Amino acid sequence: MKKYLLYLLRWQLSSPILAICLCYLKLGTVWNTIIANLIGGCIFYWVDKLIFKD
């Protein structure tokens, strides 16, 4: 249950990254979303590895 709650918290933290990229980058919605997802992937890959570590 603890891992699940940490994962849900992590999921919520990804929303501000997407919002910031959509608001401040001026490349268009599709490119902003792609960049936001790449940034989120670079950050949260490591967080997910810690959460789901055996």
C-alpha positions in Angstrom: 0.0 0.0 0.0 2.9 2.4 0.8 4.3 1.9 -2.7 0.9 2.6 -4.2 0.5 5.8 -2.3 4.0 7.0 -3.2 3.2 6.2 -6.8 0.0 8.3 -6.7 1.9 11.2 -5.1 4.5 10.9 -7.8 1.8 10.9 -10.5 0.4 14.1 -9.0 3.8 15.8 -9.0 4.0 15.2 -12.8 1.1 17.5 -13.4 2.9 20.8 -12.5 5.7 19.9 -14.9 3.3 19.5 -17.8 1.5 22.7 -16.8 4.7 24.8 -16.6 5.8 23.6 -20.0 2.4 24.3 -21.5 2.3 27.8 -20.1 5.9 29.0 -20.6 7.2 27.3 -23.7 6.1 28.9 -26.9 6.4 26.0 -29.3 2.8 25.0 -29.7 0.7 22.6 -27.6 1.9 19.4 -29.2 5.6 20.3 -28.9 5.2 21.6 -25.4 3.5 18.4 -24.4 6.3 16.3 -25.9 8.9 18.3 -24.1 7.1 18.1 -20.8 6.8 14.3 -21.1 10.5 14.0 -21.9 11.4 16.1 -18.9 9.0 14.2 -16.7 10.4 10.9 -18.0 13.9 12.0 -17.2 12.9 13.0 -13.6 10.4 10.3 -12.7 12.2 7.3 -14.2 14.6 7.5 -11.2 11.8 8.2 -8.7 9.9 5.1 -10.0 13.0 3.0 -9.7 13.2 4.0 -6.0 9.5 3.4 -5.4 9.4 0.0 -7.1 12.8 -1.2 -5.9 12.6 -4.7 -4.4 
